[in-house]
Amino acid sequence: MTTDSIPVIDLFAGPGGLGEGFSAFSSKGNQSPFRICLSVEKDFYAHQTLKLRSFFRKFSPGNAPVEYYNCLKGELSQEELFDLFPEESAQAEREAWHAELGTGSSREVDKRIREALNTSKIWVLIGGPPCQAYSIAGRSRMSKVWKEKPELKESDSRHFLYKEYLRILANHKPPVFVMENVRGLLSAKVSNGPIFKQIIKDISNPTRVYRNCASGGVRYRLYSFVKKPRNDLFNDCVFHPNDFLVKSEKYGIPQRRHRVLILGIRSDLNLTPDTIPEHEAEVPIRDVIKDLLPLRSCFSRGKDSNDIWRRHIRDILQTDWTGVNLIEQSVLRKMKSQTKDLSEELECGGEFMSRKNQPTDLYEKAWFLDGRLRGYCNHISKSHMPLDIHRYFFSACYASVKRSTPMLRDFPKALWPKHKNIKNGIENGAFNDRFRVQVESLPATTVTSHISKDGHYYIHPDPSQARSLTVREAARIQTFPDNYFFCGPRTAQYSQVGNAVPPLLARTLAEIVYCLIKREYGNGS
């Protein structure tokens, strides 16, 4: 085997963002050296997404069948597509495995890995264990439960799912691995101290935990993708925990997404990785969504039409809360100008929307667009309550003028949520960011799975649309190509996008990994 075909195994794969970046990386010879040979995911709809993308990759770039695009347009079901191409669909079925790691037989996991690698010695392990219990939001949601029953915190299986990753390291000994997780991992604790410190200790020496490995021990040196090591007196690589934190907006991702990324290199390989160079400027959200078809918000209750929606927006200026001294004059002027410019007939979107124009200055145009698709998938606006549409319109007008999202204290009181403790909440900061506009001149805030339940934190920057982001807009911010289709109901689609690693960032990680492997193995086996 040569470095022209390097197997990759993706654990806890989600919808496949990390694997997509590795698959899409091309070396200077315009070849794609990495090949996903196994991706494992427990969520049903994320697995469906993985399987469909795996099928797409079975064809050389630009040569996917027209039936694939018909499937994305809703003209053909996934089952019908697979029936037409039995060989490629069978390969996709083998590659995308619907399974929950850490709960079933480890023998089956090991068997699948061995079969996928097919005796290859040069390969890469990627992925990260589920992160809900590590995230700051997750710890906030669970804090009350853990306070009442502290034993549940210690036994929460999500804290220790990384040990399945650890077991695979110990048993299969990949030359290189990439482990990803949320920023909250750096501050999470259990009774015996910080989780991150324990994880670093374990993945550096996985056979310390799994002593029954028949093939002997294995150790790894751990590196940051963005920081050089601080060598100590013994010339060992030393990193501070925060050195492993990658701030995506610094590396060409239009989103302030901060994640822990660890690069592990087996200790018998005398290699030191490069670091990712920072981009000269941050990429604002407008540069990745400006060509998408404008949509209007829909009403969650009552009749819904474009005329009713326009009247609802124009009626905002007749409400009491737009009176003198209740809103800053600059914001009010913006609102008045926006209500005069509502002549365009806007739709609520669909699972597939045809493109009406060809963008000329889209960021990473060649990455996002597929000329054969000629439209957008997963581009449907959410339905909102009439008062929320007022809030979104005000918020977007405010952000357009102020270049920052309004805090709740900046809202007219008539737009405050109807909570009994709202005033105290605003004073102590609990409700201040209840409605958050994605400011068009800045990178987006972190897209999380929470977007599936609450659009208030993901308000579109264009006031004339008065809505939260669609799945496709969130996917653009996460840097998924337009021909990447997310399966399942919309809630599942949002969750998949929010849980993913940005593929463009993953492509950069893949380049770092490839350079390492190339230096060590060249074209040998």
Helices and strands as residue ranges (DSSP letters): E 6-11, H 17-24, E 34-41, H 44-57, H 66-72, H 78-84, H 86-95, E 96-98, H 106-117, E 124-127, H 136-148, H 150-155, G 157-159, H 162-172, E 176-182, G 183-186, E 189-190, E 193-194, H 195-204, G 206-208, E 220-224, G 241-244, E 245-247, G 248-251, E 255-256, E 258-266, H 286-289, E 298-299, H 306-314, G 315-318, G 320-322, H 329-340, E 349-354, H 365-368, E 375-380, E 383-384, H 386-402, G 408-410, G 413-415, H 422-428, E 444-445, G 449-452, G 455-457, H 471-477, H 490-499, H 503-521
